[in-house]
Amino acid sequence: MPKTPLPLRADDLTTFVRALSEQLGDASPSHLALMNMVARAAGFQNVQHMRSSYAAQQRLERVSQETPSDARSVERALHQFDNLARLKRWPSKRSVQTLALWALWATLPSDRAMREKEINERFNEEHCFSDPATLRRTMISCTLLSRRNDGSDYRRIEKEPPADAKALIRALGPRRRTRSQDIVERTNA
C-alpha cells in the first residue's frame, strides 16, 4: 500500500521544538541541537540556513508586492499604439513617451550591435509617424540605447523594465503576434 505524504506545518519552530523536547524528557538534546535536527529533517543544513532561506523568500515577496503597475499610465500609453502594436504618434507627455520607448526597447535584439540604417528600419516597422531619429535620440537620453560617437554601433542597454513598462510590453504582445501572423500570411499568399 503506497504511503500518502502528510504535510507538517509549524507556525513557530521554537514552540514546536519546545513541545518536542518536553515529549522526549531527559533524553532530549539541547534546544539548539534539537532545532538544528528539525531544520535538517526539513531539508536545510541547519537552523541558520532555514532562517536565511525564509528571510530571502519574504524579501522577494515584498519586492514583488511593492512594485504594482499603474494601470492608468499603462492604459494611456497603450492608446498611443495601433492594433498592430505600432506607435501611432509621438506622445506629448514625457511619462507616456518613456513607457512607449520601453515598448520599442523590447523589440530590439539584446547583445547585438546595429548600424544606424538597421535601427531606423526596425523603428520604422514599430511606428507610424516616420521619425526614427527622435526615437533614437530619446532612447539614448533615457539610457535605453547606447551608440558610438560615429553612429556605427547602436546597442540596447540591458536593464530591468519598471512595472508599468512590463505591463505595457505584455499588453502589446498579442498585437505584435497578430502583426507577425499577418506578415507571414502575406508572404505566403
N, C-alpha and C positions, 0 to 999 in steps of 0.2 A: 504494500500500500504506500503510494507516494506521500511524502510529507508536505503539508501546506505551510509555507512560511508565515509565522506570526509576527507582525510588526511590534516593536517595542519602542515606546516614546516616553521620555522622562523630561519634564519641563525644566528641572534643575538637576544637574549632575551631582552637586554637593548633597542635596536632600536624598537623592537616590542612593548614593554611596553610604551615607549615614544609616539609612534603613537597612541596607545590605550588611553593614558592619555589625549592627545590633543582632541581625539574624545569625551571623557567624559566631558571635560571642567572643570568647577569649582567643579563639583560633584566627581571629581577624587580623590581617596585616594593618599597618598604619594607614591613616586616612589618605595620604598622598599616594602610597603604594597601591591602595585599592582603586583610587581614581585613575591611576595610570593603567591598571589592569582592565578596567572597564573601557577606557579610551582605546586600548589595543584591541579589545574584543570588538569594538565598533569600527575597526579598520584604520585607526590612527597610530602614529608612532608613540605618542604619549599625550598627556592631558594638555600640554602647551601646544602641541600640533593641532589638537582638537579645537582649542580656543582660537588659535590664529586662523584656522580654516573657517570657523563660524564668523569671526570678525571680518574677514575678507568677503564672505558671502553677504553680510549685512551692508558693507560699504558698496558693493556692486549693486545691490537692490536699491540703495539710497540714491546712487548716481542715476540709475535708470528712472527713478521716480522724480528726481529733481529737474529733469530737462524735458518737460512735455512741450509739444509744439503748439504754437499759437495758431489755432485753426483759422482765425480771421486773416492773419497775414498770409497764410498758405493759400487761402481762397482768393485773396487779392492778386497774388502772383499767378495763380492758376488761370485767372481771367485774361492774363496777358498772352496766353498760348492758345493756338487754334486746336481743332480736333485732331490734328496730326502731330501735336506737341511741338509746333514751331512757334517761336516768339513773334507775335503779330506786330508789335510796335515797341519802341524803347520806352519803358515806364518812366513817369515823371518823378515818382517818389524814390528816394535813394534806397530805402529799405526793400522795396519791391524789386528795384534793379539788382540789388545784391542777391536776393533769392533767385531771381531769373538767371543770374550768372552762375549760381551753383548748379542749376538745372543744365545749363550748357556745359559747365565743367564736367558733369557726369558723363557727357557724351564723348569727351576727349579720351584718347588712349593714355594709359598710365605708363610711365617709364619709357617713353619714346619721344625722340626729337622730331619736330616737324618744321618744315620751311614755311615762310610766310604765305606762299601761294597755297600750300596744303591746308593750313589752318583757316585761311579765308574760304576755301572750298567747303570745309567742314562747317564753318559758321554760316555760310550761305545756305546750306542744307537745313540748318536749325533755326533760321529766322526769315522773316518776310519783308524787311524794310531796307535791305541792300546796304548795310553799313557795318561790315566786319571790322573796320578799323576802330570804331567806337567800342565794339565788344572786346577786341584785343586789348586796347588801352585800359579799359575799365577793369578787365580781368587782371591785368598786370598790377594796376594800382590797388586792387583788393587782395593781392598776393595769392591769386588762384592760378596764375600763369606766369612763367618766367621767360625771359628772352635774352639773347646776347645783344650787345650793342649794335652789331651789324645786321640784326634781324634774321640771322640764318638759323637760329636754333630756338624754337619755342617748345616749352615743356609744361605739362600740367604739374602743378605743385601738389604733392600728396599730403592731404590733411583730413581730419575728421570733419565732415559737414555738421553744422548745427542741427538741432532737432527740426526746426522749420524747413531747412533745406532737404533733410532726409524725407520728410513728409511730402514735399513738393516733388521730389525725384520719384518717389513711389507712386504718387498720383499720376504723373506723366508717363509712367512705364507702359500701361496698356495702350495709350495713344501712340507711343513710339512703335510698339509692336504692330499696331494696325497699319502704320505708315510703312513699316518694313514688309508686311504682307502685301500691301498694295504695289510696292515696287517689284517684288518677286512676281506677282501676277502679271504686271505689265510687261516685264521682260520675257515671261514665258508665253505671252499671247502672240 
